């Protein structure tokens, strides 16, 4: 291989995301970061943790970075970081390739996206009612929304744990997180987050919080699982949306769809995929510090995708 071929190979990276979610949402795509082309692929395991472990082990050392979807590696409560026991066991399969769960971008990209939408008057937050369906894994978005002049309702206990306890302030969210996160991270992931076929099932749970809000934000699978059939005139701020999901939201009457990750080949990939792509392009073997993610986002102009249905 001559020097030109080596240089070309160095500018092409490969990322694979192993998701605990449905294999029906599998996809391939590519992303250009400067002069580096990153090939992206998502593989769902339909909730099968053993299969996820085998795939992580198989691709270890064969790709430049891996994403872990359908779960988080950890949650933060106050000054403490609590690792999911099941995710920790999965990571024991990996020795050579960095594995990213999207937390680095949830703390940077999603925070920056909310400020960008507000500063450019793309989404008007002033005096609006916002439902963030689950905030414990999206403190960046939660804090950015709390900075705006809007009324935010955090639905973690309502939609994550099935108890009708609305949280209406960031301080209250932090108190609940300090109490519940140490327990949640020791339990099976499926108790908190829809995995496998549950990602395609619908649960009729407290639709009034959706209908009473002007803006619905957060993880799309939570939104899809619990939303009522009509979201007339609503703005949805989310990610990991397929072409079929976009049609479903349009049919439900959604006015504006914002995905915090850019739309690639007809769909938006999860934050874990984009974070893995950035790490791969950087050449790093570990997650990057927040300031480096922010630098990448600004340098390569990684912007939210905005679609007006009405």
NORTA-V271635 format. One record per run of one state. SS is the DSSP state (H for helix, E for strand, C for the rest). FROM is the first residue (numbers start at 1). TO is the last residue. If there is no record, write none. Layout:
ss = <SS	SS>
from = <FROM	FROM>
to = <TO	TO>
This chain:
ss = <C	H	C	E	C	H	C	E	C	E	C	H	C	E	C	E	C	E	C	H	C	E	C	H	C	H	C	E	C	H	C	E	C	H	C	E	C	H	C	H	C	H	C	H	C	E	C	H	C	E	C	H	C	E	C	E	C	E	C	H	C	H	C	E	C>
from = <1	3	11	12	20	23	26	27	34	36	45	49	60	65	70	74	78	80	84	85	92	98	101	103	107	109	120	129	133	139	148	151	155	156	161	167	168	170	185	189	192	196	201	208	212	215	218	220	227	235	239	243	252	256	260	263	265	267	269	271	283	290	300	305	309>
to = <2	10	11	19	22	25	26	33	35	44	48	59	64	69	73	77	79	83	84	91	97	100	102	106	108	119	128	132	138	147	150	154	155	160	166	167	169	184	188	191	195	200	207	211	214	217	219	226	234	238	242	251	255	259	262	264	266	268	270	282	289	299	304	308	310>
